[in-house]
Amino acid sequence: MALTLASLAPISADEPLLNVSFDPTRELYEDVNKQFIEGWKKKTGRALQIQQSHGGSGKQARAVIDGLEADVVTLALAYDIDSIADHGGLVSKDWEKAFPHHSVPYYSTVVFLVRKGNPKGIKDWDDVVKPGVGVITPNPKTSGGARWNYLAAWGFAKKKYGSEEKAKEFVKALYRNTSVLDTGARGSTTTFVQRGIGDVLLAWENEAELALSESKKDNGGNSKFEVIYPTTSILAETPVAIVEKVARKKGTWEAAKAYLEFLYSKDGQQTIAKHFFRPIDEAVLKSNSAKFPKVKLFDVRELEGSWKAAHKKHFADGGIFDGIYSEAKK
């Protein structure tokens, strides 16, 4: 299994800690880790090495279940941490109670990244399903971001058109417009930005903004892309947890707990906002309001009651997604 590991302290560090995360958080945690390592050294006098592993959230959860010794997981949705909790006591069953806001230190939403000038005139979800619009989105079987994308489209259609049958037809039209299903969000960004495939990328807000800013750097301040905010989208909560069994075995539990607590600190929340994830601290969010346009957000609980129910209904083998996708590709 290919893993992206970025060591941010000397090899001789005496407390290695592994954060297993999802695709679009690479840059966020490179920044967070540097800050936390410095603070930990000042507070305890001990060196700390932090490693990062990134990929599709579902795939990352499976890697931890299969033996990847994460000290903490910072994944794309609650279902993936619940899956780890259901296997061998790796994560506490009541992990959501360990940290504030149900162990969600930041959140995001789904936006559209389009090419400069928005040649297909994409303004809202209805435009994404029009014939001839090339959509790029990852595979919901492996990517947490892809599941958020799917549920954002499903929720929009269900609310607007009033029934699950209409929602199925809407989402089927969306996948009829897709040509590539990468395993994770960063892979889809590469497909859209670097390979030039598609007219619109369904993306995490931070991933779209990162692509926009990098394009500006590469093109003298003139980006080749634009970010379009739909009228409504989904509240994409991104939870964190200590992998208790591993952290206690390795003796890293104290550092792991402090590491996740740092995400809730003012410094941690400002770093989160810097990387275009939405902080849960209202004061920090307000001070960064220019970065985060207001979007009407709905919750997965409104749609299906819980993430477990949503996964079983939509993404489990034989679920609605499997049926929609097979029909869309006929």
Residue frames as qw, qx, qy, qz and C-alpha x, y, z in Angstrom:
[[0.000, 0.888, 0.460, 0.000, 0.00, 0.00, 0.00],
 [0.423, 0.400, -0.017, 0.813, 1.45, 3.35, -1.03],
 [0.354, -0.815, -0.386, 0.248, 1.56, 5.94, 1.77],
 [0.292, 0.739, -0.090, 0.601, 2.66, 9.55, 1.79],
 [0.679, -0.590, -0.274, 0.340, 4.83, 10.07, 4.86],
 [0.281, 0.772, -0.117, 0.558, 6.33, 13.47, 5.63],
 [0.668, -0.391, -0.388, 0.501, 8.72, 13.61, 8.58],
 [0.033, 0.893, 0.087, 0.440, 8.79, 17.01, 10.17],
 [0.463, -0.811, 0.343, -0.104, 11.45, 16.50, 12.85],
 [0.143, 0.605, -0.783, -0.041, 14.85, 14.78, 13.08],
 [0.758, 0.027, -0.629, -0.171, 14.96, 11.01, 12.80],
 [0.372, 0.098, -0.752, 0.536, 16.39, 10.88, 16.31],
 [0.461, -0.377, 0.084, -0.799, 13.16, 12.25, 17.82],
 [0.008, -0.131, 0.935, -0.329, 12.18, 10.11, 20.77],
 [0.407, 0.344, 0.686, -0.496, 8.38, 10.12, 20.34],
 [0.051, -0.008, -0.676, -0.735, 7.26, 9.33, 16.78],
 [0.402, 0.416, 0.579, -0.574, 3.58, 10.07, 16.19],
 [0.118, 0.114, 0.758, 0.631, 1.59, 9.16, 13.06],
 [0.407, 0.427, 0.291, -0.753, -1.41, 11.17, 11.87],
 [0.240, 0.211, 0.851, 0.415, -3.47, 9.23, 9.31],
 [0.239, 0.529, 0.213, -0.786, -5.57, 11.76, 7.44],
 [0.633, 0.584, 0.508, 0.007, -7.52, 12.29, 4.24],
 [0.658, 0.410, 0.288, 0.563, -6.37, 13.74, 0.94],
 [0.212, 0.813, 0.133, 0.526, -6.78, 17.56, 1.11],
 [0.525, -0.851, -0.015, -0.008, -5.18, 18.06, 4.56],
 [0.828, 0.133, -0.097, 0.535, -1.53, 17.63, 3.54],
 [0.277, 0.542, -0.101, 0.787, -0.67, 21.33, 3.62],
 [0.525, -0.715, -0.044, -0.459, -2.76, 21.99, 6.73],
 [0.883, -0.464, -0.011, 0.073, -0.96, 19.37, 8.80],
 [0.691, 0.295, -0.136, 0.646, 2.50, 20.30, 7.53],
 [0.020, -0.637, 0.110, -0.763, 1.80, 23.70, 9.09],
 [0.725, -0.589, -0.031, -0.354, 0.07, 22.40, 12.22],
 [0.937, -0.142, -0.182, 0.262, 2.83, 19.89, 12.87],
 [0.484, 0.411, -0.229, 0.738, 5.60, 22.48, 12.76],
 [0.294, -0.630, 0.120, -0.708, 3.72, 24.64, 15.27],
 [0.857, -0.452, -0.063, -0.240, 2.87, 21.78, 17.58],
 [0.865, 0.076, -0.264, 0.419, 6.40, 20.32, 17.56],
 [0.249, 0.495, -0.263, 0.790, 7.83, 23.68, 18.61],
 [0.511, -0.562, 0.093, -0.643, 5.25, 24.11, 21.36],
 [0.948, -0.252, -0.186, -0.050, 5.70, 20.55, 22.62],
 [0.701, 0.241, -0.332, 0.584, 9.47, 21.02, 22.84],
 [0.023, -0.523, 0.253, -0.813, 9.05, 24.22, 24.85],
 [0.698, -0.464, 0.010, -0.546, 6.46, 22.67, 27.15],
 [0.966, -0.248, 0.033, -0.064, 8.04, 19.27, 27.79],
 [0.225, -0.742, 0.601, 0.193, 11.65, 19.57, 26.68],
 [0.660, -0.008, 0.740, 0.134, 11.13, 16.49, 24.52],
 [0.140, 0.306, -0.595, -0.730, 11.62, 16.17, 20.78],
 [0.645, 0.337, 0.591, -0.349, 8.68, 14.92, 18.76],
 [0.028, -0.150, 0.735, 0.660, 8.55, 13.46, 15.28],
 [0.593, 0.414, 0.438, -0.534, 5.24, 13.64, 13.44],
 [0.153, -0.054, 0.813, 0.559, 4.53, 11.70, 10.30],
 [0.549, 0.357, 0.130, -0.744, 1.60, 12.17, 7.93],
 [0.246, 0.102, 0.910, 0.318, -0.26, 9.64, 5.82],
 [0.406, 0.411, 0.091, -0.811, -2.82, 10.83, 3.27],
 [0.011, -0.070, -0.889, -0.452, -5.27, 9.22, 0.87],
 [0.483, -0.376, -0.458, -0.644, -8.97, 8.68, 0.33],
 [0.410, -0.442, 0.465, -0.648, -10.64, 8.73, 3.77],
 [0.937, -0.073, 0.063, -0.335, -12.32, 5.33, 3.42],
 [0.821, 0.364, -0.381, 0.221, -9.09, 3.79, 2.18],
 [0.118, 0.556, -0.554, 0.608, -7.19, 5.36, 5.09],
 [0.684, -0.352, 0.331, -0.546, -9.65, 3.98, 7.63],
 [0.983, 0.107, -0.110, -0.099, -9.23, 0.51, 6.11],
 [0.565, 0.513, -0.504, 0.404, -5.43, 0.84, 6.35],
 [0.241, -0.498, 0.552, -0.624, -5.68, 1.56, 10.09],
 [0.883, -0.134, 0.185, -0.411, -8.06, -1.38, 10.58],
 [0.933, 0.293, -0.198, 0.065, -5.62, -3.57, 8.65],
 [0.848, -0.283, -0.116, 0.432, -2.67, -2.63, 10.85],
 [0.356, 0.584, -0.075, 0.725, -1.29, 0.81, 9.99],
 [0.513, -0.457, -0.536, 0.490, -0.28, 2.04, 13.46],
 [0.012, 0.672, 0.127, 0.730, -1.79, 5.51, 13.56],
 [0.224, -0.166, -0.613, 0.739, -1.65, 7.41, 16.83],
 [0.298, 0.492, 0.342, -0.743, -4.40, 9.74, 15.65],
 [0.309, 0.397, 0.722, 0.475, -6.84, 9.78, 12.76],
 [0.143, 0.516, 0.123, -0.836, -8.12, 13.02, 11.25],
 [0.289, 0.207, 0.849, 0.390, -10.58, 11.79, 8.64],
 [0.093, -0.141, -0.390, -0.905, -13.22, 13.15, 6.29],
 [0.601, -0.334, -0.251, -0.681, -16.35, 11.86, 7.99],
 [0.550, -0.419, 0.535, -0.485, -17.63, 10.20, 11.15],
 [0.966, 0.101, -0.010, -0.237, -18.45, 6.89, 9.49],
 [0.682, 0.489, -0.491, 0.234, -14.77, 6.20, 8.80],
 [0.043, -0.465, 0.677, -0.568, -13.83, 6.65, 12.46],
 [0.792, -0.141, 0.291, -0.517, -16.86, 4.59, 13.52],
 [0.903, 0.296, -0.300, -0.084, -15.55, 1.82, 11.24],
 [0.393, 0.464, -0.661, 0.440, -12.21, 1.86, 13.07],
 [0.398, -0.354, 0.524, -0.664, -14.00, 1.87, 16.43],
 [0.903, 0.008, 0.043, -0.427, -15.89, -1.25, 15.39],
 [0.864, 0.309, -0.378, 0.125, -12.66, -3.21, 14.91],
 [0.778, -0.002, -0.437, 0.451, -10.69, -4.48, 17.90],
 [0.459, -0.809, -0.244, 0.275, -11.04, -1.49, 20.21],
 [0.575, 0.236, 0.080, 0.779, -8.60, 0.62, 18.20],
 [0.068, -0.333, 0.018, -0.940, -10.72, 3.73, 18.82],
 [0.144, 0.186, 0.731, -0.641, -13.07, 4.26, 21.75],
 [0.085, 0.537, 0.805, 0.236, -16.75, 3.68, 20.92],
 [0.074, -0.909, -0.378, 0.162, -17.57, 7.10, 22.41],
 [0.572, 0.010, 0.152, 0.806, -14.77, 8.89, 20.54],
 [0.075, 0.686, 0.350, 0.633, -17.11, 11.76, 19.63],
 [0.485, -0.845, -0.212, -0.076, -17.21, 12.77, 23.32],
 [0.775, -0.204, -0.088, 0.592, -13.42, 13.03, 23.67],
 [0.292, -0.077, 0.096, 0.949, -13.12, 16.55, 22.20],
 [0.264, 0.477, 0.304, -0.782, -15.46, 19.55, 21.73],
 [0.535, 0.461, -0.202, -0.679, -18.07, 19.76, 18.97],
 [0.955, 0.133, 0.207, -0.167, -18.39, 15.98, 18.69],
 [0.669, -0.328, 0.474, 0.469, -14.62, 15.81, 18.04],
 [0.537, 0.643, 0.366, 0.405, -14.95, 18.06, 14.98],
 [0.392, -0.553, -0.052, 0.733, -12.36, 20.91, 15.18],
 [0.117, 0.422, -0.321, -0.840, -13.08, 22.22, 11.67],
 [0.612, 0.442, 0.644, -0.121, -15.47, 21.67, 8.79],
 [0.094, -0.229, 0.533, 0.809, -15.81, 22.33, 5.09],
 [0.634, 0.495, 0.381, -0.456, -18.32, 22.19, 2.27],
 [0.609, 0.196, 0.634, 0.435, -18.53, 21.23, -1.40],
 [0.206, 0.765, -0.046, -0.609, -17.93, 23.89, -4.07],
 [0.802, 0.518, 0.262, 0.140, -17.27, 23.95, -7.82],
 [0.311, -0.583, 0.403, 0.634, -13.90, 24.63, -9.42],
 [0.675, 0.654, 0.341, 0.012, -14.34, 25.68, -13.07],
 [0.624, 0.123, 0.242, 0.732, -12.05, 26.91, -15.79],
 [0.130, -0.357, -0.049, 0.924, -11.37, 30.63, -16.24],
 [0.283, 0.073, -0.346, -0.892, -14.37, 32.45, -17.63],
 [0.482, 0.157, 0.749, -0.427, -16.66, 29.60, -16.59],
 [0.182, 0.188, -0.633, -0.729, -17.29, 28.57, -20.23],
 [0.228, -0.303, -0.901, -0.208, -20.14, 26.19, -19.35],
 [0.322, -0.468, -0.071, -0.820, -21.92, 28.83, -17.23],
 [0.597, -0.301, -0.730, 0.142, -22.02, 26.72, -14.06],
 [0.177, -0.529, 0.208, -0.804, -23.70, 28.58, -11.22],
 [0.636, -0.284, 0.458, -0.553, -25.54, 25.91, -9.23],
 [0.490, -0.137, 0.860, -0.030, -26.12, 22.15, -8.97],
 [0.703, 0.544, 0.378, -0.260, -28.64, 22.12, -11.82],
 [0.403, 0.814, -0.347, -0.234, -25.90, 23.25, -14.20],
 [0.254, -0.512, 0.819, 0.051, -23.61, 20.37, -13.25],
 [0.571, 0.132, 0.807, -0.074, -26.03, 17.74, -14.57],
 [0.555, 0.681, -0.022, -0.477, -26.67, 19.34, -17.96],
 [0.905, 0.269, 0.253, 0.211, -25.68, 17.23, -20.98],
 [0.596, 0.669, -0.066, 0.440, -22.18, 17.97, -22.21],
 [0.244, -0.848, 0.345, -0.320, -20.76, 19.13, -18.86],
 [0.744, 0.192, -0.591, 0.246, -17.70, 17.09, -17.87],
 [0.583, -0.732, 0.134, -0.325, -17.72, 16.45, -14.11],
 [0.544, 0.316, -0.690, 0.357, -14.71, 15.34, -12.06],
 [0.625, -0.561, 0.257, -0.477, -15.35, 13.79, -8.64],
 [0.012, 0.401, -0.909, 0.114, -13.65, 10.94, -6.74],
 [0.554, -0.129, -0.789, -0.235, -15.01, 7.45, -6.06],
 [0.569, -0.543, 0.146, -0.600, -17.43, 7.28, -3.09],
 [0.953, -0.146, -0.267, 0.009, -16.21, 3.74, -2.39],
 [0.757, 0.005, -0.261, 0.599, -12.77, 5.02, -1.37],
 [0.237, 0.270, -0.099, 0.928, -13.05, 8.78, -0.81],
 [0.106, -0.558, -0.630, 0.530, -14.78, 10.63, 1.99],
 [0.073, 0.396, -0.108, -0.909, -14.85, 13.79, -0.09],
 [0.212, -0.051, -0.759, -0.613, -16.63, 11.88, -2.84],
 [0.205, -0.480, -0.846, 0.109, -19.32, 10.81, -0.39],
 [0.031, -0.570, -0.302, 0.763, -19.80, 14.41, 0.66],
 [0.118, 0.217, -0.468, -0.848, -20.03, 15.40, -3.03],
 [0.219, -0.258, -0.883, -0.325, -22.64, 12.73, -3.67],
 [0.191, -0.583, -0.720, 0.325, -24.73, 13.66, -0.63],
 [0.011, -0.435, -0.040, 0.899, -24.48, 17.38, -1.44],
 [0.236, 0.052, -0.608, -0.756, -25.98, 16.69, -4.87],
 [0.279, -0.357, -0.889, -0.069, -28.52, 14.23, -3.43],
 [0.146, -0.531, -0.564, 0.616, -29.62, 16.67, -0.73],
 [0.101, 0.299, -0.180, -0.932, -29.95, 19.56, -3.17],
 [0.304, -0.066, -0.724, -0.616, -32.10, 17.51, -5.52],
 [0.272, -0.409, -0.860, 0.136, -34.24, 15.96, -2.80],
 [0.071, -0.512, -0.399, 0.757, -34.96, 19.36, -1.26],
 [0.163, 0.314, -0.277, -0.893, -35.64, 21.07, -4.60],
 [0.432, 0.052, -0.673, -0.598, -37.57, 18.33, -6.39],
 [0.623, -0.270, 0.220, -0.700, -39.27, 16.74, -3.40],
 [0.968, -0.077, 0.092, -0.223, -38.63, 13.01, -3.68],
 [0.569, -0.470, 0.630, 0.243, -35.93, 10.35, -3.54],
 [0.731, 0.397, 0.509, 0.221, -36.80, 9.17, -7.04],
 [0.332, 0.934, 0.023, 0.129, -36.11, 12.65, -8.39],
 [0.342, -0.816, 0.457, 0.090, -32.89, 12.74, -6.36],
 [0.760, -0.090, 0.598, 0.239, -31.80, 9.41, -7.88],
 [0.626, 0.663, 0.332, 0.242, -32.41, 10.69, -11.39],
 [0.038, 0.985, -0.162, 0.046, -30.50, 13.89, -10.61],
 [0.485, -0.646, 0.573, 0.141, -27.46, 12.08, -9.19],
 [0.789, 0.202, 0.535, 0.223, -27.57, 9.56, -12.05],
 [0.468, 0.858, 0.117, 0.176, -27.31, 12.49, -14.48],
 [0.220, -0.896, 0.384, 0.036, -24.32, 13.78, -12.52],
 [0.618, -0.368, 0.666, 0.197, -22.46, 10.46, -12.79],
 [0.728, 0.542, 0.392, 0.153, -23.43, 10.16, -16.43],
 [0.274, 0.947, -0.109, 0.125, -21.33, 13.31, -16.87],
 [0.466, -0.724, 0.500, 0.095, -18.27, 11.86, -15.07],
 [0.777, 0.508, -0.370, -0.044, -15.42, 10.25, -16.97],
 [0.496, 0.330, -0.668, 0.447, -12.87, 9.62, -14.19],
 [0.692, -0.673, -0.084, -0.247, -13.39, 8.42, -10.60],
 [0.352, 0.526, -0.634, 0.445, -10.09, 8.85, -8.75],
 [0.614, -0.292, -0.698, 0.226, -9.60, 7.13, -5.39],
 [0.370, -0.561, -0.408, 0.618, -9.24, 10.41, -3.49],
 [0.131, 0.938, 0.247, -0.206, -9.91, 14.15, -3.65],
 [0.215, -0.729, 0.402, 0.510, -6.32, 15.13, -4.42],
 [0.432, 0.031, 0.785, 0.442, -6.25, 12.70, -7.34],
 [0.302, 0.746, 0.586, 0.090, -9.38, 14.33, -8.76],
 [0.051, -0.924, 0.044, 0.376, -7.80, 17.76, -8.39],
 [0.350, -0.428, 0.641, 0.533, -4.78, 16.53, -10.34],
 [0.419, 0.380, 0.772, 0.290, -7.06, 15.11, -13.05],
 [0.185, 0.895, 0.405, -0.032, -8.86, 18.43, -13.43],
 [0.132, -0.933, 0.154, 0.299, -6.02, 20.90, -12.92],
 [0.299, -0.575, 0.643, 0.408, -2.96, 19.17, -14.34],
 [0.399, 0.112, 0.849, 0.329, -4.45, 16.73, -16.85],
 [0.199, 0.190, -0.228, -0.934, -7.01, 19.26, -18.06],
 [0.183, -0.276, -0.901, -0.280, -9.93, 16.83, -17.98],
 [0.155, -0.629, -0.733, 0.205, -13.48, 18.02, -17.29],
 [0.027, 0.664, 0.228, 0.712, -15.40, 21.27, -17.05],
 [0.449, -0.680, 0.159, -0.558, -16.09, 21.29, -13.32],
 [0.446, 0.118, -0.805, 0.374, -14.43, 19.73, -10.28],
 [0.639, -0.663, -0.223, -0.319, -16.64, 18.95, -7.28],
 [0.548, 0.314, -0.507, 0.587, -14.24, 19.82, -4.50],
 [0.495, -0.592, -0.418, 0.479, -13.65, 20.50, -0.85],
 [0.049, 0.994, 0.100, 0.021, -13.66, 24.27, -0.37],
 [0.422, -0.762, 0.384, 0.307, -10.03, 24.27, 0.75],
 [0.665, 0.017, 0.610, 0.430, -8.95, 22.08, -2.18],
 [0.406, 0.774, 0.398, 0.279, -10.58, 24.44, -4.67],
 [0.116, -0.990, 0.073, 0.045, -9.01, 27.49, -3.04],
 [0.608, -0.498, 0.489, 0.378, -5.58, 25.81, -2.99],
 [0.621, 0.333, 0.557, 0.440, -5.83, 25.05, -6.71],
 [0.194, 0.937, 0.243, 0.161, -6.86, 28.65, -7.34],
 [0.305, -0.909, 0.233, 0.163, -3.96, 30.15, -5.36],
 [0.659, -0.274, 0.557, 0.425, -1.36, 27.81, -6.86],
 [0.545, 0.575, 0.483, 0.373, -2.57, 28.65, -10.35],
 [0.018, 0.998, 0.051, 0.031, -2.19, 32.35, -9.54],
 [0.509, -0.686, 0.414, 0.314, 1.40, 31.77, -8.41],
 [0.646, 0.008, 0.631, 0.430, 2.19, 29.88, -11.61],
 [0.369, 0.595, 0.536, 0.472, 0.57, 32.42, -13.92],
 [0.248, 0.200, -0.040, 0.947, 1.67, 35.81, -12.65],
 [0.178, 0.178, 0.465, -0.849, -1.38, 36.38, -10.48],
 [0.608, 0.180, -0.223, -0.740, -3.89, 35.29, -13.11],
 [0.514, -0.079, 0.832, -0.196, -5.52, 32.00, -12.22],
 [0.226, 0.065, -0.784, -0.574, -6.70, 29.57, -14.89],
 [0.286, -0.387, -0.877, -0.006, -9.64, 28.68, -12.63],
 [0.324, -0.405, 0.083, -0.851, -12.57, 30.14, -10.72],
 [0.059, -0.163, -0.909, 0.378, -14.37, 28.92, -7.57],
 [0.417, -0.329, -0.366, -0.764, -18.15, 28.87, -7.80],
 [0.144, 0.008, 0.789, -0.597, -20.25, 28.63, -4.64],
 [0.227, -0.399, -0.792, -0.401, -23.62, 26.91, -5.10],
 [0.398, -0.552, -0.058, -0.730, -26.71, 28.33, -3.41],
 [0.783, -0.457, 0.258, -0.334, -26.80, 25.37, -1.03],
 [0.565, 0.404, -0.712, 0.101, -24.34, 22.65, -0.09],
 [0.833, -0.367, -0.413, -0.005, -23.57, 20.16, 2.64],
 [0.367, -0.814, 0.385, -0.232, -22.02, 20.71, 6.08],
 [0.844, 0.259, -0.446, 0.147, -18.95, 18.51, 5.75],
 [0.558, -0.753, 0.297, -0.185, -17.83, 17.75, 9.30],
 [0.684, 0.461, -0.528, 0.199, -14.28, 16.40, 9.55],
 [0.737, -0.648, 0.061, -0.182, -13.70, 14.54, 12.85],
 [0.311, 0.595, -0.682, 0.291, -10.59, 13.50, 14.76],
 [0.879, -0.431, -0.007, -0.205, -9.79, 10.73, 17.25],
 [0.183, -0.626, 0.754, -0.073, -6.97, 9.12, 19.19],
 [0.816, 0.111, -0.545, -0.158, -6.26, 5.55, 18.15],
 [0.598, -0.668, 0.297, -0.328, -6.27, 4.50, 21.79],
 [0.982, -0.116, 0.128, 0.074, -4.93, 0.97, 21.39],
 [0.734, 0.452, -0.082, 0.500, -1.90, 2.08, 19.40],
 [0.031, 0.797, -0.216, 0.563, -1.14, 5.27, 21.35],
 [0.698, -0.618, 0.266, -0.245, -1.20, 3.48, 24.70],
 [0.968, 0.014, 0.093, 0.231, 0.97, 0.65, 23.37],
 [0.618, 0.510, -0.056, 0.596, 3.52, 3.09, 21.94],
 [0.464, -0.494, -0.333, 0.656, 3.40, 5.44, 24.92],
 [0.179, 0.160, 0.257, 0.936, 2.28, 8.39, 22.78],
 [0.129, -0.691, -0.707, -0.079, -1.18, 8.91, 24.26],
 [0.252, -0.720, -0.233, 0.604, -0.26, 12.13, 26.09],
 [0.155, -0.314, 0.400, 0.847, 1.26, 13.66, 22.94],
 [0.020, 0.341, 0.799, 0.496, -1.61, 12.43, 20.78],
 [0.145, -0.760, -0.611, 0.171, -4.19, 14.02, 23.08],
 [0.209, -0.672, -0.015, 0.711, -2.29, 17.33, 23.22],
 [0.196, -0.063, 0.619, 0.758, -1.90, 17.26, 19.44],
 [0.046, -0.550, -0.742, -0.381, -5.64, 17.04, 18.82],
 [0.235, -0.787, -0.420, 0.387, -6.34, 19.59, 21.56],
 [0.286, -0.363, 0.219, 0.859, -4.02, 22.01, 19.74],
 [0.110, 0.354, 0.681, 0.632, -6.44, 22.02, 16.81],
 [0.217, -0.790, -0.568, -0.082, -9.00, 23.72, 19.10],
 [0.414, -0.531, -0.138, 0.726, -6.58, 26.39, 20.35],
 [0.243, 0.879, 0.066, -0.405, -6.61, 29.93, 18.93],
 [0.071, -0.605, 0.644, 0.463, -3.35, 29.26, 17.10],
 [0.339, 0.076, 0.918, 0.193, -4.66, 25.96, 15.76],
 [0.371, 0.700, 0.579, -0.193, -7.93, 27.52, 14.63],
 [0.160, 0.843, -0.186, -0.478, -6.12, 30.37, 12.87],
 [0.160, -0.379, 0.815, 0.407, -3.94, 27.85, 11.03],
 [0.388, 0.376, 0.841, 0.004, -7.05, 25.91, 10.05],
 [0.324, 0.843, 0.279, -0.327, -8.60, 29.10, 8.62],
 [0.058, -0.695, 0.498, 0.515, -5.35, 29.93, 6.83],
 [0.135, -0.146, 0.911, 0.362, -5.71, 26.67, 4.91],
 [0.454, 0.000, -0.356, -0.817, -9.37, 27.35, 4.01],
 [0.375, -0.357, -0.855, 0.028, -10.98, 24.87, 6.37],
 [0.320, -0.673, -0.143, -0.651, -13.74, 26.52, 8.40],
 [0.194, 0.166, -0.747, 0.614, -12.83, 26.84, 12.11],
 [0.393, -0.577, -0.711, -0.089, -15.43, 26.01, 14.74],
 [0.304, -0.442, -0.335, 0.775, -14.29, 28.96, 16.88],
 [0.236, 0.837, 0.489, 0.072, -16.83, 31.64, 15.97],
 [0.160, -0.905, 0.107, 0.381, -14.45, 34.52, 16.70],
 [0.392, -0.353, 0.647, 0.550, -11.75, 33.05, 14.46],
 [0.392, 0.468, 0.730, 0.306, -14.33, 32.32, 11.76],
 [0.103, 0.937, 0.306, -0.134, -15.60, 35.90, 11.95],
 [0.240, -0.785, 0.318, 0.475, -12.09, 37.34, 11.71],
 [0.265, -0.208, 0.776, 0.533, -11.59, 35.28, 8.55],
 [0.528, 0.524, 0.550, -0.379, -15.06, 35.88, 7.10],
 [0.361, 0.704, -0.310, -0.528, -13.69, 37.27, 3.83],
 [0.006, 0.345, -0.909, -0.235, -12.32, 33.79, 3.05],
 [0.101, 0.207, 0.970, -0.083, -15.59, 32.00, 3.63],
 [0.347, -0.133, -0.317, -0.873, -18.61, 33.13, 1.60],
 [0.513, 0.019, 0.611, -0.602, -21.92, 32.33, 3.23],
 [0.404, 0.034, -0.791, -0.459, -23.59, 29.22, 1.86],
 [0.756, -0.245, 0.159, -0.585, -26.81, 27.64, 3.08],
 [0.206, 0.333, -0.918, 0.060, -25.58, 24.35, 4.54],
 [0.853, -0.245, -0.070, -0.456, -27.62, 21.23, 5.32],
 [0.343, -0.504, 0.766, -0.203, -26.53, 18.37, 7.57],
 [0.356, 0.119, -0.898, -0.229, -26.28, 14.67, 6.74],
 [0.086, 0.194, 0.845, -0.491, -28.52, 14.12, 9.78],
 [0.465, 0.384, 0.122, -0.788, -31.29, 16.03, 7.98],
 [0.529, 0.344, -0.590, -0.503, -30.99, 13.68, 5.04],
 [0.713, 0.053, -0.690, -0.111, -30.53, 10.26, 6.63],
 [0.750, -0.626, -0.125, -0.174, -30.41, 10.60, 10.43],
 [0.604, -0.655, 0.403, 0.208, -26.77, 9.55, 10.84],
 [0.220, 0.651, -0.649, -0.327, -23.64, 8.73, 8.88],
 [0.314, -0.114, 0.943, -0.018, -24.07, 5.03, 9.59],
 [0.554, 0.524, 0.578, -0.290, -27.55, 5.13, 8.08],
 [0.401, 0.798, -0.197, -0.404, -26.32, 7.19, 5.13],
 [0.016, -0.514, 0.825, 0.236, -23.48, 4.76, 4.43],
 [0.427, 0.110, 0.892, -0.100, -25.68, 1.69, 4.62],
 [0.527, 0.660, 0.420, -0.333, -28.30, 3.21, 2.34],
 [0.424, 0.859, -0.141, -0.249, -26.06, 4.86, -0.24],
 [0.223, 0.766, -0.601, -0.055, -22.52, 3.46, -0.21],
 [0.614, -0.257, 0.740, -0.096, -22.56, -0.12, 1.08],
 [0.035, -0.120, 0.872, 0.473, -22.28, -2.85, -1.54],
 [0.022, -0.463, -0.856, -0.229, -25.59, -2.99, -3.38],
 [0.045, -0.605, -0.415, 0.678, -26.57, 0.46, -2.10],
 [0.397, 0.836, 0.291, -0.243, -28.10, 3.33, -4.05],
 [0.002, 0.780, -0.447, -0.437, -24.76, 4.54, -5.40],
 [0.371, -0.154, 0.863, 0.305, -23.97, 1.15, -6.97],
 [0.439, 0.561, 0.702, -0.002, -27.33, 1.12, -8.74],
 [0.207, 0.917, 0.061, -0.336, -27.08, 4.74, -9.87],
 [0.136, -0.678, 0.574, 0.438, -23.55, 4.36, -11.19],
 [0.422, 0.028, 0.864, 0.274, -24.19, 1.15, -13.09],
 [0.394, 0.724, 0.565, -0.047, -27.24, 2.70, -14.76],
 [0.059, 0.908, -0.107, -0.401, -25.40, 5.96, -15.49],
 [0.165, -0.573, 0.685, 0.419, -22.66, 4.11, -17.33],
 [0.659, 0.299, 0.690, 0.026, -24.87, 1.92, -19.50]]
